[in-house]
Amino acid sequence: MQHLDPRAAHAFLQQMPEAVLVDCRTEIEHMYVGHPVGAEHVAWQEAPDWDIDPDFALRVQRLCKGSVERPVLVICRSGHRSLYACEALEKAGFTQVINVLEGFEGPLDEDFHRGTRGGWRFHGLPWQQS
């Protein structure tokens, strides 16, 4: 597994158009908080029970047209859920898995707010809301 900060992940996506960016946050986060432009949503877990989706890797494989060799970048809120999602993809046989460090919103600051110390949005990378 590789780890790239948001700017490096964005550059990688620009250089490798066949790569897939997977947003593994919940549907609510993806829609209302926003997401990177072009990100495909495949939730790692969802409310209300927060169970990990046992079909997560299979859903990502479908996005990749069945290819486990296709580069897959995974982003979440802060880079923690995506780490576990990346591990699951590797266990399922994916060969080019990249965790996006800092995630979409970045780490908490001293006031317990996100978006002030890092993350995809913080770095001014392309994003949208549904």
Backbone as a printed PyTorch tensor [residue, N CA C, xyz], in Angstrom:
tensor([[[  0.8390,  -1.1790,   0.0000],
         [  0.0000,   0.0000,   0.0000],
         [  0.8820,   1.2390,   0.0000]],

        [[  0.4770,   2.1910,  -0.8160],
         [  1.1440,   3.4820,  -0.8380],
         [  0.3160,   4.4740,  -0.0320]],

        [[  0.9520,   5.5630,   0.3540],
         [  0.2690,   6.6500,   1.0390],
         [  0.6720,   7.9370,   0.3370]],

        [[ -0.3200,   8.7170,  -0.0900],
         [ -0.0570,   9.9920,  -0.7400],
         [ -0.8440,  11.0840,  -0.0350]],

        [[ -0.2200,  12.2700,   0.1080],
         [ -0.9790,  13.3990,   0.6330],
         [ -1.9510,  13.8510,  -0.4580]],

        [[ -2.9270,  14.6950,  -0.1250],
         [ -3.9370,  15.0580,  -1.1210],
         [ -3.3790,  15.6490,  -2.4110]],

        [[ -2.3870,  16.5150,  -2.3190],
         [ -1.8430,  17.1150,  -3.5470],
         [ -1.1810,  16.0620,  -4.4250]],

        [[ -0.4210,  15.1660,  -3.8100],
         [  0.2270,  14.0940,  -4.5750],
         [ -0.8110,  13.1370,  -5.1550]],

        [[ -1.8840,  12.8780,  -4.4060],
         [ -2.9540,  12.0090,  -4.9080],
         [ -3.6270,  12.6520,  -6.1190]],

        [[ -3.8920,  13.9450,  -6.0460],
         [ -4.5000,  14.6550,  -7.1750],
         [ -3.5860,  14.6000,  -8.3950]],

        [[ -2.2970,  14.8260,  -8.1970],
         [ -1.3390,  14.7600,  -9.3060],
         [ -1.3120,  13.3560,  -9.9010]],

        [[ -1.3390,  12.3330,  -9.0500],
         [ -1.3510,  10.9470,  -9.5090],
         [ -2.5770,  10.7010, -10.3910]],

        [[ -3.7370,  11.1760,  -9.9520],
         [ -4.9640,  10.9940, -10.7270],
         [ -4.8790,  11.6940, -12.0800]],

        [[ -4.2210,  12.8320, -12.1310],
         [ -4.0630,  13.5550, -13.3910],
         [ -3.1470,  12.7900, -14.3470]],

        [[ -2.1330,  12.1410, -13.8030],
         [ -1.1640,  11.4080, -14.6250],
         [ -1.6480,  10.0130, -15.0020]],

        [[ -2.5840,   9.4610, -14.2280],
         [ -3.0610,   8.0880, -14.4360],
         [ -4.5810,   8.1010, -14.5840]],

        [[ -5.0980,   8.4730, -15.7520],
         [ -6.5500,   8.5860, -15.9170],
         [ -7.3040,   7.2730, -15.7000]],

        [[ -6.6090,   6.1470, -15.7630],
         [ -7.2750,   4.8640, -15.5190],
         [ -7.4730,   4.5850, -14.0290]],

        [[ -6.8390,   5.3810, -13.1660],
         [ -6.9700,   5.1950, -11.7170],
         [ -8.3880,   5.5500, -11.2710]],

        [[ -8.8210,   4.9080, -10.1930],
         [-10.1480,   5.1370,  -9.6270],
         [ -9.9760,   5.7350,  -8.2320]],

        [[-10.6810,   6.8320,  -7.9760],
         [-10.6850,   7.4340,  -6.6480],
         [-11.9810,   7.0320,  -5.9610]],

        [[-11.8640,   6.3100,  -4.8510],
         [-13.0160,   5.8200,  -4.1110],
         [-13.1620,   6.6160,  -2.8210]],

        [[-14.3260,   7.2150,  -2.6320],
         [-14.6750,   7.8970,  -1.3860],
         [-15.3960,   6.8660,  -0.5300]],

        [[-14.7630,   6.4460,   0.5620],
         [-15.3270,   5.3660,   1.3780],
         [-16.1280,   5.8830,   2.5750]],

        [[-16.4020,   7.1900,   2.6100],
         [-17.2080,   7.7430,   3.7000],
         [-18.6760,   7.3440,   3.5290]],

        [[-19.4890,   7.7450,   4.4820],
         [-20.9210,   7.4590,   4.3910],
         [-21.5460,   8.2610,   3.2630]],

        [[-22.7260,   7.8490,   2.8560],
         [-23.4400,   8.5610,   1.7940],
         [-23.7070,  10.0120,   2.1930]],

        [[-24.0740,  10.2300,   3.4510],
         [-24.3610,  11.5900,   3.9370],
         [-23.1120,  12.4620,   3.8420]],

        [[-21.9660,  11.9410,   4.2790],
         [-20.7220,  12.7060,   4.1770],
         [-20.4090,  13.0390,   2.7210]],

        [[-20.5140,  12.0350,   1.8740],
         [-20.1990,  12.2050,   0.4560],
         [-21.0810,  13.2840,  -0.1750]],

        [[-22.3750,  13.2310,   0.1180],
         [-23.3110,  14.1540,  -0.5120],
         [-23.2620,  15.5570,   0.0820]],

        [[-23.3120,  15.6540,   1.4080],
         [-23.5210,  16.9530,   2.0420],
         [-22.2530,  17.6760,   2.4650]],

        [[-21.2120,  16.9420,   2.8260],
         [-19.9490,  17.5900,   3.1760],
         [-19.1900,  17.9430,   1.9050]],

        [[-19.3650,  17.1200,   0.8850],
         [-18.6790,  17.3020,  -0.3830],
         [-17.7300,  16.1610,  -0.6490]],

        [[-17.1950,  16.1280,  -1.8590],
         [-16.2820,  15.0630,  -2.2520],
         [-15.4050,  15.5420,  -3.4050]],

        [[-14.2620,  14.8900,  -3.5770],
         [-13.4150,  15.2530,  -4.7110],
         [-14.1610,  15.0470,  -6.0280]],

        [[-13.9550,  15.9490,  -6.9620],
         [-14.5570,  15.7990,  -8.2770],
         [-14.0760,  14.4770,  -8.8810]],

        [[-15.0190,  13.6850,  -9.3720],
         [-14.6890,  12.4120,  -9.9970],
         [-14.6260,  11.2300,  -9.0470]],

        [[-14.7670,  11.4740,  -7.7440],
         [-14.7070,  10.3660,  -6.7810],
         [-15.9390,   9.4840,  -6.9150]],

        [[-15.7150,   8.1890,  -6.8340],
         [-16.7980,   7.2080,  -6.8270],
         [-17.1160,   6.8780,  -5.3770]],

        [[-18.3840,   6.8410,  -5.0270],
         [-18.7560,   6.5670,  -3.6410],
         [-18.9990,   5.0700,  -3.4290]],

        [[-18.2330,   4.4880,  -2.5110],
         [-18.4480,   3.1180,  -2.0490],
         [-18.2100,   3.1660,  -0.5440]],

        [[-19.2810,   3.1400,   0.2360],
         [-19.1640,   3.2910,   1.6900],
         [-18.4790,   2.0850,   2.3290]],

        [[-17.5480,   2.3670,   3.2040],
         [-16.8880,   1.3300,   4.0070],
         [-17.8620,   0.8300,   5.0680]],

        [[-18.6450,   1.7490,   5.6300],
         [-19.6660,   1.4150,   6.6160],
         [-20.7280,   2.5110,   6.5750]],

        [[-21.9310,   2.1890,   7.0390],
         [-23.0460,   3.1400,   7.0080],
         [-23.8060,   3.1010,   8.3290]],

        [[-24.4730,   4.2220,   8.6250],
         [-25.3760,   4.2910,   9.7710],
         [-26.6100,   3.4430,   9.4420]],

        [[-27.3410,   2.9600,  10.3780],
         [-27.1990,   3.2120,  11.8030],
         [-26.3520,   2.1870,  12.5430]],

        [[-26.0500,   1.0570,  11.9120],
         [-25.3490,   0.0040,  12.6460],
         [-23.8280,   0.0950,  12.5510]],

        [[-23.3070,   0.8020,  11.5500],
         [-21.8730,   1.0220,  11.3470],
         [-21.0830,  -0.2530,  11.0940]],

        [[-21.7740,  -1.3140,  10.6480],
         [-21.0580,  -2.5370,  10.2740],
         [-20.2700,  -2.2800,   8.9970]],

        [[-19.1020,  -2.8680,   8.9280],
         [-18.2920,  -2.7710,   7.7150],
         [-18.9870,  -3.5680,   6.6130]],

        [[-19.0760,  -2.9860,   5.4410],
         [-19.7240,  -3.6430,   4.3120],
         [-18.8720,  -4.8350,   3.8710]],

        [[-19.3730,  -6.0550,   4.0280],
         [-18.5890,  -7.2260,   3.6290],
         [-18.3420,  -7.2960,   2.1270]],

        [[-19.1120,  -6.5380,   1.3410],
         [-18.9560,  -6.5230,  -0.1090],
         [-18.1750,  -5.3120,  -0.6060]],

        [[-17.5040,  -4.5970,   0.2930],
         [-16.7850,  -3.3890,  -0.1030],
         [-15.8050,  -3.6670,  -1.2470]],

        [[-14.9390,  -4.6530,  -1.0900],
         [-13.9310,  -4.9450,  -2.1190],
         [-14.5900,  -5.3720,  -3.4270]],

        [[-15.6620,  -6.1270,  -3.3440],
         [-16.3790,  -6.5530,  -4.5460],
         [-16.9760,  -5.3520,  -5.2770]],

        [[-17.5220,  -4.4000,  -4.5300],
         [-18.0960,  -3.1950,  -5.1360],
         [-17.0090,  -2.3680,  -5.8340]],

        [[-15.8470,  -2.2820,  -5.1960],
         [-14.7370,  -1.5540,  -5.8140],
         [-14.2590,  -2.2990,  -7.0540]],

        [[-14.2100,  -3.6060,  -6.9910],
         [-13.7850,  -4.3880,  -8.1480],
         [-14.7340,  -4.1690,  -9.3260]],

        [[-16.0200,  -4.0320,  -9.0500],
         [-16.9840,  -3.7430, -10.1260],
         [-16.6750,  -2.3860, -10.7620]],

        [[-16.3400,  -1.3960,  -9.9310],
         [-15.9630,  -0.0830, -10.4690],
         [-14.7550,  -0.1890, -11.3880]],

        [[-13.8770,  -1.1020, -11.0540],
         [-12.6350,  -1.2960, -11.8130],
         [-12.8180,  -2.2800, -12.9590]],

        [[-14.0590,  -2.5560, -13.3040],
         [-14.3740,  -3.4690, -14.4130],
         [-13.7210,  -4.8400, -14.2170]],

        [[-13.6520,  -5.2750, -12.9500],
         [-13.1250,  -6.5860, -12.6310],
         [-11.6250,  -6.6500, -12.4650]],

        [[-10.9190,  -5.5820, -12.7640],
         [ -9.4610,  -5.5920, -12.7010],
         [ -8.9510,  -5.2190, -11.3110]],

        [[ -8.1700,  -6.1090, -10.7220],
         [ -7.5470,  -5.8010,  -9.4270],
         [ -6.1710,  -5.1590,  -9.6200]],

        [[ -5.7430,  -5.0080, -10.8760],
         [ -4.4690,  -4.3440, -11.1700],
         [ -4.6320,  -2.8320, -11.3710]],

        [[ -5.8460,  -2.3900, -11.5720],
         [ -6.1020,  -0.9620, -11.7960],
         [ -5.7850,  -0.1670, -10.5200]],

        [[ -5.0930,   0.9590, -10.6260],
         [ -4.7880,   1.7470,  -9.4220],
         [ -6.0650,   2.2500,  -8.7500]],

        [[ -6.1310,   2.0740,  -7.4260],
         [ -7.2780,   2.5240,  -6.6490],
         [ -6.7730,   3.4070,  -5.5160]],

        [[ -7.2640,   4.6420,  -5.4760],
         [ -6.9770,   5.5560,  -4.3840],
         [ -8.2170,   5.6070,  -3.5080]],

        [[ -8.0320,   5.6090,  -2.1980],
         [ -9.1630,   5.6140,  -1.2750],
         [ -9.0400,   6.8080,  -0.3430]],

        [[-10.1410,   7.5580,  -0.2230],
         [-10.1850,   8.7410,   0.6380],
         [-11.3640,   8.6260,   1.5910]],

        [[-11.1870,   9.1380,   2.7980],
         [-12.2740,   9.2220,   3.7670],
         [-12.2550,  10.6270,   4.3660]],

        [[-12.7050,  10.7920,   5.5850],
         [-12.7290,  12.1130,   6.2080],
         [-11.3380,  12.5750,   6.5920]],

        [[-10.5580,  11.6870,   7.2480],
         [ -9.2730,  12.1140,   7.7980],
         [ -8.1110,  11.1670,   7.4960]],

        [[ -8.3690,  10.0920,   6.7670],
         [ -7.3080,   9.1610,   6.4170],
         [ -7.2450,   7.9110,   7.2680]],

        [[ -8.2130,   7.7250,   8.1650],
         [ -8.1990,   6.5450,   9.0310],
         [ -9.0630,   5.4090,   8.4850]],

        [[-10.3140,   5.6780,   8.1750],
         [-11.1730,   4.6370,   7.5930],
         [-10.5940,   4.1390,   6.2840]],

        [[-10.0340,   5.0630,   5.5140],
         [ -9.4740,   4.6720,   4.2180],
         [ -8.3170,   3.6940,   4.3850]],

        [[ -7.5860,   3.8120,   5.4660],
         [ -6.4900,   2.8670,   5.7350],
         [ -7.0410,   1.4500,   5.8630]],

        [[ -8.1140,   1.2900,   6.6400],
         [ -8.7240,  -0.0340,   6.8020],
         [ -9.3330,  -0.5190,   5.4850]],

        [[ -9.9410,   0.3850,   4.7430],
         [-10.5160,   0.0190,   3.4530],
         [ -9.4210,  -0.4380,   2.4920]],

        [[ -8.2780,   0.2520,   2.5060],
         [ -7.1480,  -0.1360,   1.6540],
         [ -6.6300,  -1.5210,   2.0390]],

        [[ -6.5560,  -1.7810,   3.3200],
         [ -6.1080,  -3.1030,   3.7690],
         [ -7.0490,  -4.1930,   3.2560]],

        [[ -8.3500,  -3.9200,   3.2820],
         [ -9.3280,  -4.8970,   2.7820],
         [ -9.1540,  -5.1190,   1.2790]],

        [[ -8.8660,  -4.0390,   0.5490],
         [ -8.6470,  -4.1880,  -0.8940],
         [ -7.4020,  -5.0140,  -1.1780]],

        [[ -6.3480,  -4.7730,  -0.4320],
         [ -5.1370,  -5.5850,  -0.6140],
         [ -5.4130,  -7.0480,  -0.3020]],

        [[ -6.1430,  -7.2900,   0.7580],
         [ -6.4870,  -8.6690,   1.1250],
         [ -7.3060,  -9.3390,   0.0210]],

        [[ -8.0940,  -8.5370,  -0.7080],
         [ -8.9160,  -9.0610,  -1.8080],
         [ -8.1240,  -9.2090,  -3.1010]],

        [[ -6.8430,  -8.8400,  -3.0860],
         [ -5.9980,  -9.0590,  -4.2510],
         [ -5.6640,  -7.8380,  -5.0830]],

        [[ -6.1480,  -6.6630,  -4.6920],
         [ -5.7970,  -5.4480,  -5.4300],
         [ -4.2970,  -5.2000,  -5.2880]],

        [[ -3.6600,  -4.8230,  -6.3790],
         [ -2.2060,  -4.7070,  -6.3830],
         [ -1.6750,  -3.2790,  -6.3080]],

        [[ -2.5110,  -2.2840,  -6.6310],
         [ -2.0850,  -0.8710,  -6.5910],
         [ -3.0760,  -0.0750,  -5.7640]],

        [[ -2.9000,  -0.1260,  -4.4480],
         [ -3.8210,   0.5120,  -3.5160],
         [ -3.1140,   1.6980,  -2.8730]],

        [[ -3.7960,   2.8430,  -2.8710],
         [ -3.1980,   4.0740,  -2.3490],
         [ -4.1520,   4.7310,  -1.3560]],

        [[ -3.6710,   4.9420,  -0.1520],
         [ -4.4270,   5.6390,   0.8880],
         [ -4.1420,   7.1370,   0.7730]],

        [[ -5.2100,   7.9490,   0.7420],
         [ -5.0440,   9.3950,   0.6850],
         [ -4.9460,   9.9240,   2.1170]],

        [[ -3.7350,  10.3140,   2.4910],
         [ -3.4870,  10.8600,   3.8230],
         [ -4.2740,  12.1500,   4.0250]],

        [[ -4.6300,  12.4500,   5.2320],
         [ -5.3830,  13.6470,   5.6230],
         [ -6.8500,  13.5730,   5.2440]],

        [[ -7.2170,  12.7200,   4.2810],
         [ -8.6020,  12.5850,   3.8730],
         [ -9.1600,  13.8350,   3.2260]],

        [[-10.4800,  13.9470,   3.2490],
         [-11.1570,  15.0730,   2.6170],
         [-11.1700,  16.3040,   3.5200]],

        [[-11.3200,  16.0840,   4.8390],
         [-11.4600,  17.2010,   5.7670],
         [-10.2500,  17.4570,   6.6540]],

        [[ -9.3120,  16.5280,   6.7170],
         [ -8.1130,  16.7260,   7.5170],
         [ -8.3100,  16.4130,   8.9930]],

        [[ -7.2220,  16.5490,   9.7630],
         [ -7.2780,  16.2270,  11.1940],
         [ -7.9920,  17.3210,  11.9940]],

        [[ -8.3440,  16.9730,  13.2180],
         [ -8.9330,  17.9510,  14.1310],
         [ -7.8900,  18.9740,  14.5460]],

        [[ -8.3240,  20.2200,  14.7090],
         [ -7.4230,  21.2410,  15.2530],
         [ -7.6540,  21.3550,  16.7600]],

        [[ -7.0290,  22.3200,  17.3990],
         [ -7.1330,  22.4660,  18.8520],
         [ -8.5510,  22.8250,  19.3130]],

        [[ -9.3990,  23.2980,  18.3990],
         [-10.7950,  23.5990,  18.7230],
         [-11.7440,  22.4820,  18.2850]],

        [[-11.1740,  21.3310,  17.9000],
         [-11.9400,  20.1640,  17.4650],
         [-12.7200,  20.4280,  16.1740]],

        [[-12.1340,  21.2350,  15.2970],
         [-12.7000,  21.4950,  13.9730],
         [-11.8170,  20.8470,  12.9210]],

        [[-12.4340,  20.4260,  11.8450],
         [-11.6860,  19.8860,  10.7050],
         [-11.6190,  20.9420,   9.6080]],

        [[-10.7060,  20.7370,   8.6780],
         [-10.6140,  21.6200,   7.5310],
         [ -9.6820,  22.8050,   7.7220]],

        [[ -9.0190,  22.8750,   8.8640],
         [ -8.1160,  23.9970,   9.1250],
         [ -6.6450,  23.5990,   9.1060]],

        [[ -6.3720,  22.2710,   9.0980],
         [ -4.9830,  21.8070,   9.1720],
         [ -4.6060,  20.8300,   8.0620]],

        [[ -5.4900,  20.5780,   7.1480],
         [ -5.1510,  19.6390,   6.0780],
         [ -6.3990,  19.0750,   5.4360]],

        [[ -6.1940,  18.1840,   4.4800],
         [ -7.2930,  17.5540,   3.7700],
         [ -7.4380,  18.0820,   2.3530]],

        [[ -8.1730,  17.3470,   1.5560],
         [ -8.3900,  17.6530,   0.1440],
         [ -8.9080,  19.0800,  -0.0370]],

        [[ -9.9710,  19.4400,   0.6940],
         [-10.5460,  20.7930,   0.5610],
         [ -9.5680,  21.8660,   1.0130]],

        [[ -8.8940,  21.6280,   2.1400],
         [ -7.9480,  22.6000,   2.6950],
         [ -6.8960,  22.9920,   1.6590]],

        [[ -6.4580,  22.0330,   0.8720],
         [ -5.4120,  22.2770,  -0.1300],
         [ -5.9650,  22.8670,  -1.4280]],

        [[ -7.2610,  23.1450,  -1.4630],
         [ -7.8500,  23.8070,  -2.6200],
         [ -7.9820,  22.9290,  -3.8480]],

        [[ -8.0560,  21.6270,  -3.6540],
         [ -8.1940,  20.7030,  -4.7790],
         [ -9.6590,  20.6520,  -5.2240]],

        [[ -9.9210,  20.2530,  -6.4630],
         [-11.2970,  20.2890,  -6.9840],
         [-12.2570,  19.3950,  -6.1840]],

        [[-13.3720,  20.0070,  -5.7630],
         [-14.3920,  19.2510,  -5.0190],
         [-15.7600,  19.8290,  -5.3210]],

        [[-16.7750,  19.0670,  -4.9520],
         [-18.1580,  19.4920,  -5.1960],
         [-19.0670,  18.9260,  -4.1180]],

        [[-20.2580,  19.4880,  -4.0410],
         [-21.3010,  18.9700,  -3.1540],
         [-22.4900,  18.5630,  -4.0070]],

        [[-23.2140,  17.5560,  -3.5300],
         [-24.4100,  17.0860,  -4.2620],
         [-25.6190,  17.9010,  -3.8720]]])
